[in-house]
Amino acid sequence: MTKKIRITKNTVIEKLAEVIDPEVNLSIVDLGLIYQVEVKRNPVTQIIVKMTLTTPGCPLFSYFEEAVVNKIEELKIDKKNIKVEFVFDPPWSIERISKKGRQLLGL
């Protein structure tokens, strides 16, 4: 029997940490691109991810949107119940990079 995964904000963030920015080879979580994760249950589980990009004109916009949805789908969430919102306020800055990320980037 397969154990059912309890989906929480933390389980979603753990999946999002598997999404790697191909330009810097660092997870979008460690880069500080994830601003908010919301898990709603009414009656089905819905996931809303608010994230940013390093610049509003980032050419990887669609790549990140697809990668985020694909990772969350691995938690057995239907694609139609996953929403990715890109926000640019507050704007991303290097200060958002995690301590681990700073070490990996040599900052």
Gaussian input, Z-matrix of N, CA and C with variables (Angstrom, degrees):
# hf/3-21g

backbone

0 1
 N
 C     1     B1
 C     2     B2     1     A1
 N     3     B3     2     A2     1     D1
 C     4     B4     3     A3     2     D2
 C     5     B5     4     A4     3     D3
 N     6     B6     5     A5     4     D4
 C     7     B7     6     A6     5     D5
 C     8     B8     7     A7     6     D6
 N     9     B9     8     A8     7     D7
 C    10    B10     9     A9     8     D8
 C    11    B11    10    A10     9     D9
 N    12    B12    11    A11    10    D10
 C    13    B13    12    A12    11    D11
 C    14    B14    13    A13    12    D12
 N    15    B15    14    A14    13    D13
 C    16    B16    15    A15    14    D14
 C    17    B17    16    A16    15    D15
 N    18    B18    17    A17    16    D16
 C    19    B19    18    A18    17    D17
 C    20    B20    19    A19    18    D18
 N    21    B21    20    A20    19    D19
 C    22    B22    21    A21    20    D20
 C    23    B23    22    A22    21    D21
 N    24    B24    23    A23    22    D22
 C    25    B25    24    A24    23    D23
 C    26    B26    25    A25    24    D24
 N    27    B27    26    A26    25    D25
 C    28    B28    27    A27    26    D26
 C    29    B29    28    A28    27    D27
 N    30    B30    29    A29    28    D28
 C    31    B31    30    A30    29    D29
 C    32    B32    31    A31    30    D30
 N    33    B33    32    A32    31    D31
 C    34    B34    33    A33    32    D32
 C    35    B35    34    A34    33    D33
 N    36    B36    35    A35    34    D34
 C    37    B37    36    A36    35    D35
 C    38    B38    37    A37    36    D36
 N    39    B39    38    A38    37    D37
 C    40    B40    39    A39    38    D38
 C    41    B41    40    A40    39    D39
 N    42    B42    41    A41    40    D40
 C    43    B43    42    A42    41    D41
 C    44    B44    43    A43    42    D42
 N    45    B45    44    A44    43    D43
 C    46    B46    45    A45    44    D44
 C    47    B47    46    A46    45    D45
 N    48    B48    47    A47    46    D46
 C    49    B49    48    A48    47    D47
 C    50    B50    49    A49    48    D48
 N    51    B51    50    A50    49    D49
 C    52    B52    51    A51    50    D50
 C    53    B53    52    A52    51    D51
 N    54    B54    53    A53    52    D52
 C    55    B55    54    A54    53    D53
 C    56    B56    55    A55    54    D54
 N    57    B57    56    A56    55    D55
 C    58    B58    57    A57    56    D56
 C    59    B59    58    A58    57    D57
 N    60    B60    59    A59    58    D58
 C    61    B61    60    A60    59    D59
 C    62    B62    61    A61    60    D60
 N    63    B63    62    A62    61    D61
 C    64    B64    63    A63    62    D62
 C    65    B65    64    A64    63    D63
 N    66    B66    65    A65    64    D64
 C    67    B67    66    A66    65    D65
 C    68    B68    67    A67    66    D66
 N    69    B69    68    A68    67    D67
 C    70    B70    69    A69    68    D68
 C    71    B71    70    A70    69    D69
 N    72    B72    71    A71    70    D70
 C    73    B73    72    A72    71    D71
 C    74    B74    73    A73    72    D72
 N    75    B75    74    A74    73    D73
 C    76    B76    75    A75    74    D74
 C    77    B77    76    A76    75    D75
 N    78    B78    77    A77    76    D76
 C    79    B79    78    A78    77    D77
 C    80    B80    79    A79    78    D78
 N    81    B81    80    A80    79    D79
 C    82    B82    81    A81    80    D80
 C    83    B83    82    A82    81    D81
 N    84    B84    83    A83    82    D82
 C    85    B85    84    A84    83    D83
 C    86    B86    85    A85    84    D84
 N    87    B87    86    A86    85    D85
 C    88    B88    87    A87    86    D86
 C    89    B89    88    A88    87    D87
 N    90    B90    89    A89    88    D88
 C    91    B91    90    A90    89    D89
 C    92    B92    91    A91    90    D90
 N    93    B93    92    A92    91    D91
 C    94    B94    93    A93    92    D92
 C    95    B95    94    A94    93    D93
 N    96    B96    95    A95    94    D94
 C    97    B97    96    A96    95    D95
 C    98    B98    97    A97    96    D96
 N    99    B99    98    A98    97    D97
 C   100   B100    99    A99    98    D98
 C   101   B101   100   A100    99    D99
 N   102   B102   101   A101   100   D100
 C   103   B103   102   A102   101   D101
 C   104   B104   103   A103   102   D102
 N   105   B105   104   A104   103   D103
 C   106   B106   105   A105   104   D104
 C   107   B107   106   A106   105   D105
 N   108   B108   107   A107   106   D106
 C   109   B109   108   A108   107   D107
 C   110   B110   109   A109   108   D108
 N   111   B111   110   A110   109   D109
 C   112   B112   111   A111   110   D110
 C   113   B113   112   A112   111   D111
 N   114   B114   113   A113   112   D112
 C   115   B115   114   A114   113   D113
 C   116   B116   115   A115   114   D114
 N   117   B117   116   A116   115   D115
 C   118   B118   117   A117   116   D116
 C   119   B119   118   A118   117   D117
 N   120   B120   119   A119   118   D118
 C   121   B121   120   A120   119   D119
 C   122   B122   121   A121   120   D120
 N   123   B123   122   A122   121   D121
 C   124   B124   123   A123   122   D122
 C   125   B125   124   A124   123   D123
 N   126   B126   125   A125   124   D124
 C   127   B127   126   A126   125   D125
 C   128   B128   127   A127   126   D126
 N   129   B129   128   A128   127   D127
 C   130   B130   129   A129   128   D128
 C   131   B131   130   A130   129   D129
 N   132   B132   131   A131   130   D130
 C   133   B133   132   A132   131   D131
 C   134   B134   133   A133   132   D132
 N   135   B135   134   A134   133   D133
 C   136   B136   135   A135   134   D134
 C   137   B137   136   A136   135   D135
 N   138   B138   137   A137   136   D136
 C   139   B139   138   A138   137   D137
 C   140   B140   139   A139   138   D138
 N   141   B141   140   A140   139   D139
 C   142   B142   141   A141   140   D140
 C   143   B143   142   A142   141   D141
 N   144   B144   143   A143   142   D142
 C   145   B145   144   A144   143   D143
 C   146   B146   145   A145   144   D144
 N   147   B147   146   A146   145   D145
 C   148   B148   147   A147   146   D146
 C   149   B149   148   A148   147   D147
 N   150   B150   149   A149   148   D148
 C   151   B151   150   A150   149   D149
 C   152   B152   151   A151   150   D150
 N   153   B153   152   A152   151   D151
 C   154   B154   153   A153   152   D152
 C   155   B155   154   A154   153   D153
 N   156   B156   155   A155   154   D154
 C   157   B157   156   A156   155   D155
 C   158   B158   157   A157   156   D156
 N   159   B159   158   A158   157   D157
 C   160   B160   159   A159   158   D158
 C   161   B161   160   A160   159   D159
 N   162   B162   161   A161   160   D160
 C   163   B163   162   A162   161   D161
 C   164   B164   163   A163   162   D162
 N   165   B165   164   A164   163   D163
 C   166   B166   165   A165   164   D164
 C   167   B167   166   A166   165   D165
 N   168   B168   167   A167   166   D166
 C   169   B169   168   A168   167   D167
 C   170   B170   169   A169   168   D168
 N   171   B171   170   A170   169   D169
 C   172   B172   171   A171   170   D170
 C   173   B173   172   A172   171   D171
 N   174   B174   173   A173   172   D172
 C   175   B175   174   A174   173   D173
 C   176   B176   175   A175   174   D174
 N   177   B177   176   A176   175   D175
 C   178   B178   177   A177   176   D176
 C   179   B179   178   A178   177   D177
 N   180   B180   179   A179   178   D178
 C   181   B181   180   A180   179   D179
 C   182   B182   181   A181   180   D180
 N   183   B183   182   A182   181   D181
 C   184   B184   183   A183   182   D182
 C   185   B185   184   A184   183   D183
 N   186   B186   185   A185   184   D184
 C   187   B187   186   A186   185   D185
 C   188   B188   187   A187   186   D186
 N   189   B189   188   A188   187   D187
 C   190   B190   189   A189   188   D188
 C   191   B191   190   A190   189   D189
 N   192   B192   191   A191   190   D190
 C   193   B193   192   A192   191   D191
 C   194   B194   193   A193   192   D192
 N   195   B195   194   A194   193   D193
 C   196   B196   195   A195   194   D194
 C   197   B197   196   A196   195   D195
 N   198   B198   197   A197   196   D196
 C   199   B199   198   A198   197   D197
 C   200   B200   199   A199   198   D198
 N   201   B201   200   A200   199   D199
 C   202   B202   201   A201   200   D200
 C   203   B203   202   A202   201   D201
 N   204   B204   203   A203   202   D202
 C   205   B205   204   A204   203   D203
 C   206   B206   205   A205   204   D204
 N   207   B207   206   A206   205   D205
 C   208   B208   207   A207   206   D206
 C   209   B209   208   A208   207   D207
 N   210   B210   209   A209   208   D208
 C   211   B211   210   A210   209   D209
 C   212   B212   211   A211   210   D210
 N   213   B213   212   A212   211   D211
 C   214   B214   213   A213   212   D212
 C   215   B215   214   A214   213   D213
 N   216   B216   215   A215   214   D214
 C   217   B217   216   A216   215   D215
 C   218   B218   217   A217   216   D216
 N   219   B219   218   A218   217   D217
 C   220   B220   219   A219   218   D218
 C   221   B221   220   A220   219   D219
 N   222   B222   221   A221   220   D220
 C   223   B223   222   A222   221   D221
 C   224   B224   223   A223   222   D222
 N   225   B225   224   A224   223   D223
 C   226   B226   225   A225   224   D224
 C   227   B227   226   A226   225   D225
 N   228   B228   227   A227   226   D226
 C   229   B229   228   A228   227   D227
 C   230   B230   229   A229   228   D228
 N   231   B231   230   A230   229   D229
 C   232   B232   231   A231   230   D230
 C   233   B233   232   A232   231   D231
 N   234   B234   233   A233   232   D232
 C   235   B235   234   A234   233   D233
 C   236   B236   235   A235   234   D234
 N   237   B237   236   A236   235   D235
 C   238   B238   237   A237   236   D236
 C   239   B239   238   A238   237   D237
 N   240   B240   239   A239   238   D238
 C   241   B241   240   A240   239   D239
 C   242   B242   241   A241   240   D240
 N   243   B243   242   A242   241   D241
 C   244   B244   243   A243   242   D242
 C   245   B245   244   A244   243   D243
 N   246   B246   245   A245   244   D244
 C   247   B247   246   A246   245   D245
 C   248   B248   247   A247   246   D246
 N   249   B249   248   A248   247   D247
 C   250   B250   249   A249   248   D248
 C   251   B251   250   A250   249   D249
 N   252   B252   251   A251   250   D250
 C   253   B253   252   A252   251   D251
 C   254   B254   253   A253   252   D252
 N   255   B255   254   A254   253   D253
 C   256   B256   255   A255   254   D254
 C   257   B257   256   A256   255   D255
 N   258   B258   257   A257   256   D256
 C   259   B259   258   A258   257   D257
 C   260   B260   259   A259   258   D258
 N   261   B261   260   A260   259   D259
 C   262   B262   261   A261   260   D260
 C   263   B263   262   A262   261   D261
 N   264   B264   263   A263   262   D262
 C   265   B265   264   A264   263   D263
 C   266   B266   265   A265   264   D264
 N   267   B267   266   A266   265   D265
 C   268   B268   267   A267   266   D266
 C   269   B269   268   A268   267   D267
 N   270   B270   269   A269   268   D268
 C   271   B271   270   A270   269   D269
 C   272   B272   271   A271   270   D270
 N   273   B273   272   A272   271   D271
 C   274   B274   273   A273   272   D272
 C   275   B275   274   A274   273   D273
 N   276   B276   275   A275   274   D274
 C   277   B277   276   A276   275   D275
 C   278   B278   277   A277   276   D276
 N   279   B279   278   A278   277   D277
 C   280   B280   279   A279   278   D278
 C   281   B281   280   A280   279   D279
 N   282   B282   281   A281   280   D280
 C   283   B283   282   A282   281   D281
 C   284   B284   283   A283   282   D282
 N   285   B285   284   A284   283   D283
 C   286   B286   285   A285   284   D284
 C   287   B287   286   A286   285   D285
 N   288   B288   287   A287   286   D286
 C   289   B289   288   A288   287   D287
 C   290   B290   289   A289   288   D288
 N   291   B291   290   A290   289   D289
 C   292   B292   291   A291   290   D290
 C   293   B293   292   A292   291   D291
 N   294   B294   293   A293   292   D292
 C   295   B295   294   A294   293   D293
 C   296   B296   295   A295   294   D294
 N   297   B297   296   A296   295   D295
 C   298   B298   297   A297   296   D296
 C   299   B299   298   A298   297   D297
 N   300   B300   299   A299   298   D298
 C   301   B301   300   A300   299   D299
 C   302   B302   301   A301   300   D300
 N   303   B303   302   A302   301   D301
 C   304   B304   303   A303   302   D302
 C   305   B305   304   A304   303   D303
 N   306   B306   305   A305   304   D304
 C   307   B307   306   A306   305   D305
 C   308   B308   307   A307   306   D306
 N   309   B309   308   A308   307   D307
 C   310   B310   309   A309   308   D308
 C   311   B311   310   A310   309   D309
 N   312   B312   311   A311   310   D310
 C   313   B313   312   A312   311   D311
 C   314   B314   313   A313   312   D312
 N   315   B315   314   A314   313   D313
 C   316   B316   315   A315   314   D314
 C   317   B317   316   A316   315   D315
 N   318   B318   317   A317   316   D316
 C   319   B319   318   A318   317   D317
 C   320   B320   319   A319   318   D318

   B1=1.4504
   B2=1.5324
   B3=1.3216
   B4=1.4520
   B5=1.5233
   B6=1.3097
   B7=1.4594
   B8=1.5238
   B9=1.3184
   B10=1.4557
   B11=1.5318
   B12=1.3101
   B13=1.4608
   B14=1.5308
   B15=1.3229
   B16=1.4745
   B17=1.5200
   B18=1.2983
   B19=1.4642
   B20=1.5205
   B21=1.3211
   B22=1.4604
   B23=1.5249
   B24=1.2938
   B25=1.4605
   B26=1.5298
   B27=1.3400
   B28=1.4644
   B29=1.5209
   B30=1.3396
   B31=1.4630
   B32=1.5281
   B33=1.3265
   B34=1.4710
   B35=1.5273
   B36=1.3204
   B37=1.4703
   B38=1.5284
   B39=1.3264
   B40=1.4701
   B41=1.5257
   B42=1.3248
   B43=1.4721
   B44=1.5241
   B45=1.3201
   B46=1.4682
   B47=1.5238
   B48=1.3158
   B49=1.4651
   B50=1.5228
   B51=1.3269
   B52=1.4631
   B53=1.5353
   B54=1.3327
   B55=1.4731
   B56=1.5225
   B57=1.3143
   B58=1.4654
   B59=1.5292
   B60=1.3256
   B61=1.4630
   B62=1.5226
   B63=1.3351
   B64=1.4639
   B65=1.5241
   B66=1.3182
   B67=1.4667
   B68=1.5215
   B69=1.3362
   B70=1.4719
   B71=1.5306
   B72=1.3380
   B73=1.4607
   B74=1.5279
   B75=1.3264
   B76=1.4539
   B77=1.5223
   B78=1.3225
   B79=1.4664
   B80=1.5291
   B81=1.3149
   B82=1.4701
   B83=1.5215
   B84=1.3380
   B85=1.4631
   B86=1.5308
   B87=1.3365
   B88=1.4710
   B89=1.5208
   B90=1.3250
   B91=1.4704
   B92=1.5239
   B93=1.3217
   B94=1.4633
   B95=1.5220
   B96=1.3224
   B97=1.4623
   B98=1.5295
   B99=1.3256
   B100=1.4622
   B101=1.5252
   B102=1.3285
   B103=1.4639
   B104=1.5213
   B105=1.3400
   B106=1.4622
   B107=1.5231
   B108=1.3272
   B109=1.4589
   B110=1.5126
   B111=1.3200
   B112=1.4552
   B113=1.5232
   B114=1.3283
   B115=1.4559
   B116=1.5226
   B117=1.3342
   B118=1.4691
   B119=1.5211
   B120=1.3083
   B121=1.4644
   B122=1.5210
   B123=1.3407
   B124=1.4626
   B125=1.5157
   B126=1.2745
   B127=1.4667
   B128=1.5260
   B129=1.3401
   B130=1.4668
   B131=1.5283
   B132=1.3177
   B133=1.4607
   B134=1.5199
   B135=1.3164
   B136=1.4578
   B137=1.5268
   B138=1.3170
   B139=1.4614
   B140=1.5260
   B141=1.3290
   B142=1.4609
   B143=1.5234
   B144=1.3269
   B145=1.4625
   B146=1.5182
   B147=1.3257
   B148=1.4607
   B149=1.5165
   B150=1.3135
   B151=1.4600
   B152=1.5139
   B153=1.2924
   B154=1.4500
   B155=1.5217
   B156=1.2851
   B157=1.4584
   B158=1.5231
   B159=1.3206
   B160=1.4691
   B161=1.5218
   B162=1.3386
   B163=1.4630
   B164=1.5275
   B165=1.3386
   B166=1.4711
   B167=1.5305
   B168=1.3080
   B169=1.4596
   B170=1.5184
   B171=1.3275
   B172=1.4559
   B173=1.5296
   B174=1.3366
   B175=1.4639
   B176=1.5317
   B177=1.3358
   B178=1.4590
   B179=1.5303
   B180=1.3078
   B181=1.4658
   B182=1.5268
   B183=1.3338
   B184=1.4683
   B185=1.5245
   B186=1.3369
   B187=1.4679
   B188=1.5281
   B189=1.3308
   B190=1.4620
   B191=1.5191
   B192=1.3124
   B193=1.4656
   B194=1.5319
   B195=1.3159
   B196=1.4636
   B197=1.5283
   B198=1.3288
   B199=1.4639
   B200=1.5286
   B201=1.3207
   B202=1.4655
   B203=1.5286
   B204=1.3167
   B205=1.4662
   B206=1.5283
   B207=1.3187
   B208=1.4639
   B209=1.5219
   B210=1.3228
   B211=1.4657
   B212=1.5212
   B213=1.3174
   B214=1.4681
   B215=1.5297
   B216=1.3198
   B217=1.4688
   B218=1.5271
   B219=1.3211
   B220=1.4598
   B221=1.5330
   B222=1.3385
   B223=1.4675
   B224=1.5286
   B225=1.3171
   B226=1.4679
   B227=1.5273
   B228=1.3411
   B229=1.4597
   B230=1.5204
   B231=1.3143
   B232=1.4641
   B233=1.5286
   B234=1.3153
   B235=1.4768
   B236=1.5301
   B237=1.3238
   B238=1.4703
   B239=1.5310
   B240=1.3348
   B241=1.4621
   B242=1.5292
   B243=1.3229
   B244=1.4621
   B245=1.5274
   B246=1.3098
   B247=1.4689
   B248=1.5230
   B249=1.3252
   B250=1.4599
   B251=1.5215
   B252=1.3268
   B253=1.4663
   B254=1.5218
   B255=1.3123
   B256=1.4656
   B257=1.5120
   B258=1.3236
   B259=1.4577
   B260=1.5267
   B261=1.2957
   B262=1.4706
   B263=1.5232
   B264=1.3273
   B265=1.4489
   B266=1.5179
   B267=1.3055
   B268=1.4520
   B269=1.5327
   B270=1.3194
   B271=1.4645
   B272=1.5282
   B273=1.3234
   B274=1.4581
   B275=1.5241
   B276=1.3231
   B277=1.4665
   B278=1.5228
   B279=1.2857
   B280=1.4665
   B281=1.5347
   B282=1.3152
   B283=1.4647
   B284=1.5258
   B285=1.3317
   B286=1.4698
   B287=1.5236
   B288=1.3301
   B289=1.4617
   B290=1.5244
   B291=1.3377
   B292=1.4699
   B293=1.5269
   B294=1.3240
   B295=1.4693
   B296=1.5328
   B297=1.3350
   B298=1.4693
   B299=1.5263
   B300=1.3208
   B301=1.4567
   B302=1.5180
   B303=1.3133
   B304=1.4713
   B305=1.5297
   B306=1.3365
   B307=1.4646
   B308=1.5309
   B309=1.3336
   B310=1.4631
   B311=1.5245
   B312=1.3312
   B313=1.4643
   B314=1.5252
   B315=1.3324
   B316=1.4573
   B317=1.5137
   B318=1.3231
   B319=1.4752
   B320=1.5176
   A1=109.51
   A2=116.49
   A3=121.61
   A4=109.86
   A5=115.84
   A6=120.74
   A7=109.14
   A8=116.25
   A9=121.28
   A10=108.83
   A11=115.75
   A12=121.43
   A13=108.89
   A14=116.02
   A15=120.16
   A16=105.99
   A17=115.79
   A18=120.33
   A19=109.42
   A20=113.99
   A21=121.91
   A22=108.11
   A23=115.88
   A24=120.94
   A25=109.86
   A26=116.63
   A27=120.38
   A28=112.37
   A29=118.64
   A30=119.31
   A31=110.47
   A32=116.72
   A33=120.11
   A34=109.49
   A35=117.08
   A36=120.81
   A37=110.58
   A38=117.22
   A39=119.90
   A40=110.78
   A41=117.76
   A42=121.07
   A43=110.47
   A44=116.43
   A45=120.05
   A46=111.29
   A47=117.05
   A48=120.76
   A49=111.46
   A50=117.62
   A51=121.90
   A52=111.94
   A53=116.33
   A54=120.10
   A55=107.37
   A56=115.43
   A57=121.51
   A58=110.30
   A59=115.83
   A60=120.83
   A61=106.64
   A62=117.36
   A63=119.23
   A64=114.52
   A65=117.66
   A66=120.00
   A67=112.76
   A68=116.78
   A69=119.68
   A70=113.14
   A71=116.86
   A72=122.93
   A73=112.16
   A74=116.03
   A75=122.82
   A76=107.85
   A77=117.62
   A78=120.42
   A79=111.07
   A80=114.50
   A81=119.18
   A82=111.04
   A83=117.00
   A84=120.25
   A85=109.40
   A86=117.00
   A87=119.83
   A88=112.47
   A89=116.88
   A90=119.82
   A91=112.35
   A92=116.50
   A93=119.94
   A94=112.68
   A95=116.88
   A96=120.15
   A97=112.62
   A98=117.73
   A99=121.22
   A100=108.59
   A101=115.52
   A102=120.70
   A103=112.30
   A104=116.72
   A105=119.22
   A106=109.35
   A107=115.52
   A108=122.49
   A109=106.62
   A110=115.74
   A111=121.26
   A112=108.64
   A113=115.99
   A114=122.51
   A115=107.02
   A116=116.03
   A117=121.52
   A118=108.45
   A119=115.80
   A120=120.92
   A121=108.06
   A122=116.45
   A123=119.21
   A124=112.49
   A125=125.04
   A126=129.64
   A127=112.26
   A128=117.57
   A129=119.20
   A130=109.57
   A131=115.16
   A132=119.44
   A133=109.82
   A134=114.95
   A135=122.44
   A136=107.82
   A137=115.59
   A138=121.46
   A139=108.47
   A140=115.30
   A141=121.34
   A142=107.12
   A143=115.32
   A144=121.22
   A145=107.95
   A146=115.62
   A147=120.73
   A148=106.17
   A149=114.56
   A150=119.32
   A151=109.98
   A152=114.80
   A153=120.92
   A154=108.61
   A155=115.41
   A156=122.91
   A157=106.74
   A158=116.64
   A159=118.32
   A160=111.29
   A161=117.15
   A162=121.74
   A163=108.36
   A164=117.79
   A165=119.76
   A166=113.46
   A167=118.91
   A168=121.67
   A169=113.83
   A170=117.45
   A171=121.82
   A172=110.69
   A173=117.40
   A174=120.62
   A175=113.53
   A176=117.78
   A177=121.42
   A178=113.14
   A179=116.87
   A180=123.11
   A181=111.68
   A182=117.58
   A183=120.70
   A184=111.72
   A185=116.94
   A186=120.46
   A187=109.89
   A188=116.99
   A189=120.54
   A190=111.62
   A191=117.16
   A192=120.06
   A193=110.26
   A194=116.67
   A195=121.32
   A196=111.20
   A197=117.49
   A198=121.22
   A199=111.32
   A200=117.48
   A201=121.82
   A202=109.90
   A203=117.03
   A204=120.49
   A205=110.36
   A206=117.60
   A207=121.00
   A208=112.30
   A209=117.57
   A210=120.60
   A211=111.20
   A212=117.08
   A213=120.10
   A214=110.35
   A215=117.14
   A216=120.46
   A217=111.59
   A218=117.79
   A219=121.47
   A220=111.86
   A221=116.59
   A222=121.51
   A223=111.38
   A224=116.01
   A225=123.16
   A226=112.22
   A227=114.69
   A228=121.51
   A229=107.23
   A230=116.17
   A231=121.01
   A232=109.46
   A233=115.28
   A234=122.08
   A235=112.11
   A236=116.74
   A237=119.88
   A238=112.34
   A239=117.10
   A240=121.45
   A241=112.69
   A242=115.81
   A243=121.57
   A244=108.05
   A245=115.48
   A246=120.06
   A247=108.74
   A248=115.43
   A249=121.18
   A250=107.17
   A251=115.88
   A252=121.50
   A253=108.58
   A254=116.07
   A255=120.56
   A256=108.62
   A257=115.58
   A258=121.98
   A259=108.53
   A260=116.07
   A261=119.99
   A262=111.78
   A263=115.23
   A264=120.64
   A265=107.52
   A266=118.55
   A267=126.45
   A268=110.78
   A269=115.70
   A270=118.41
   A271=110.86
   A272=115.47
   A273=120.39
   A274=109.12
   A275=115.52
   A276=120.78
   A277=107.81
   A278=116.34
   A279=122.59
   A280=111.57
   A281=117.69
   A282=121.44
   A283=111.93
   A284=117.95
   A285=121.83
   A286=112.68
   A287=117.91
   A288=121.00
   A289=109.13
   A290=115.92
   A291=121.12
   A292=111.18
   A293=114.61
   A294=120.03
   A295=109.77
   A296=116.30
   A297=121.30
   A298=109.72
   A299=116.79
   A300=121.37
   A301=112.13
   A302=116.55
   A303=120.67
   A304=110.84
   A305=114.57
   A306=118.54
   A307=110.50
   A308=116.64
   A309=120.40
   A310=112.26
   A311=116.30
   A312=120.74
   A313=112.36
   A314=116.74
   A315=120.75
   A316=113.00
   A317=116.40
   A318=120.31
   A319=111.46
   D1=131.32
   D2=-179.37
   D3=-80.25
   D4=132.02
   D5=178.77
   D6=-75.05
   D7=130.82
   D8=179.28
   D9=-78.36
   D10=132.34
   D11=-179.69
   D12=-82.29
   D13=129.40
   D14=174.09
   D15=-82.37
   D16=117.46
   D17=-176.21
   D18=-88.39
   D19=119.31
   D20=178.37
   D21=-127.85
   D22=173.59
   D23=175.17
   D24=-54.97
   D25=-42.19
   D26=-178.18
   D27=-66.92
   D28=-39.09
   D29=179.07
   D30=-66.57
   D31=-34.60
   D32=177.32
   D33=-67.57
   D34=-44.76
   D35=179.91
   D36=-62.72
   D37=-38.23
   D38=176.79
   D39=-60.65
   D40=-40.85
   D41=177.32
   D42=-66.85
   D43=-41.79
   D44=-179.29
   D45=-64.88
   D46=-27.46
   D47=177.70
   D48=-66.83
   D49=-12.30
   D50=176.77
   D51=-86.46
   D52=-8.37
   D53=177.72
   D54=-86.06
   D55=118.48
   D56=-174.91
   D57=-105.47
   D58=132.78
   D59=173.40
   D60=-72.19
   D61=116.42
   D62=-175.86
   D63=-67.15
   D64=-18.29
   D65=-179.38
   D66=-79.12
   D67=-33.32
   D68=-177.42
   D69=-119.73
   D70=-1.59
   D71=177.98
   D72=56.48
   D73=46.02
   D74=179.74
   D75=-137.93
   D76=147.62
   D77=-177.88
   D78=-67.14
   D79=152.74
   D80=179.37
   D81=-67.27
   D82=-23.05
   D83=175.97
   D84=-71.85
   D85=-48.85
   D86=179.53
   D87=-66.33
   D88=-27.36
   D89=176.33
   D90=-73.99
   D91=-13.88
   D92=-179.70
   D93=81.15
   D94=24.37
   D95=-179.25
   D96=-82.37
   D97=-17.33
   D98=-179.45
   D99=-90.44
   D100=118.28
   D101=-179.63
   D102=-94.73
   D103=-35.90
   D104=-176.32
   D105=-159.07
   D106=142.90
   D107=172.48
   D108=-127.57
   D109=127.46
   D110=179.77
   D111=-123.57
   D112=131.49
   D113=176.59
   D114=-113.16
   D115=118.80
   D116=179.00
   D117=-113.55
   D118=142.45
   D119=176.68
   D120=-127.68
   D121=99.31
   D122=-178.69
   D123=-159.83
   D124=86.32
   D125=-21.50
   D126=-80.38
   D127=-16.78
   D128=177.46
   D129=-94.83
   D130=158.34
   D131=179.24
   D132=-76.00
   D133=129.15
   D134=175.88
   D135=-121.88
   D136=141.28
   D137=179.68
   D138=-120.01
   D139=129.33
   D140=175.76
   D141=-120.38
   D142=124.09
   D143=179.06
   D144=-116.24
   D145=122.55
   D146=172.82
   D147=-102.75
   D148=123.89
   D149=-178.16
   D150=-142.13
   D151=169.94
   D152=178.46
   D153=-128.42
   D154=179.57
   D155=173.10
   D156=-126.52
   D157=164.83
   D158=-177.61
   D159=-65.58
   D160=-27.68
   D161=174.59
   D162=-142.88
   D163=148.17
   D164=179.41
   D165=-58.55
   D166=-29.93
   D167=-178.66
   D168=-95.30
   D169=20.36
   D170=-176.81
   D171=-55.21
   D172=126.47
   D173=-178.52
   D174=-70.18
   D175=-9.31
   D176=-178.61
   D177=-94.55
   D178=13.51
   D179=-178.20
   D180=-48.31
   D181=-57.95
   D182=-176.24
   D183=-69.04
   D184=-32.69
   D185=176.55
   D186=-59.20
   D187=-49.74
   D188=-178.05
   D189=-65.36
   D190=-41.50
   D191=179.54
   D192=-59.19
   D193=-47.45
   D194=-179.91
   D195=-66.01
   D196=-42.79
   D197=-178.88
   D198=-63.77
   D199=-40.63
   D200=178.85
   D201=-63.94
   D202=-48.21
   D203=179.40
   D204=-60.99
   D205=-45.60
   D206=-179.20
   D207=-60.36
   D208=-41.41
   D209=179.53
   D210=-66.12
   D211=-41.84
   D212=179.94
   D213=-68.11
   D214=-34.11
   D215=176.60
   D216=-59.34
   D217=-28.63
   D218=178.03
   D219=-62.44
   D220=-17.86
   D221=176.31
   D222=-86.77
   D223=11.82
   D224=179.98
   D225=67.85
   D226=37.30
   D227=174.52
   D228=-103.47
   D229=129.69
   D230=178.86
   D231=-64.78
   D232=137.26
   D233=-178.38
   D234=-51.36
   D235=-36.71
   D236=-178.22
   D237=-68.38
   D238=-12.94
   D239=179.13
   D240=-103.83
   D241=16.54
   D242=178.46
   D243=-118.90
   D244=127.33
   D245=179.23
   D246=-125.74
   D247=127.91
   D248=176.23
   D249=-111.55
   D250=120.32
   D251=178.54
   D252=-111.29
   D253=125.23
   D254=175.88
   D255=-94.05
   D256=127.37
   D257=179.64
   D258=-127.70
   D259=152.00
   D260=-179.06
   D261=-127.81
   D262=18.39
   D263=176.69
   D264=-133.81
   D265=110.58
   D266=5.99
   D267=-76.95
   D268=151.59
   D269=178.53
   D270=-67.10
   D271=148.63
   D272=177.38
   D273=-65.52
   D274=145.71
   D275=173.05
   D276=-144.01
   D277=163.10
   D278=-177.43
   D279=-59.45
   D280=-24.23
   D281=179.66
   D282=-65.14
   D283=-18.47
   D284=-179.60
   D285=-77.31
   D286=-13.33
   D287=-179.47
   D288=-68.56
   D289=134.12
   D290=-179.27
   D291=-65.54
   D292=164.64
   D293=177.32
   D294=-59.13
   D295=-44.06
   D296=177.79
   D297=-59.64
   D298=-45.41
   D299=179.80
   D300=-61.77
   D301=-40.46
   D302=178.96
   D303=-62.41
   D304=-41.34
   D305=179.25
   D306=-64.98
   D307=-44.05
   D308=-179.40
   D309=-64.41
   D310=-31.64
   D311=179.92
   D312=-89.31
   D313=-5.71
   D314=-179.73
   D315=73.32
   D316=32.27
   D317=179.77
   D318=-97.22

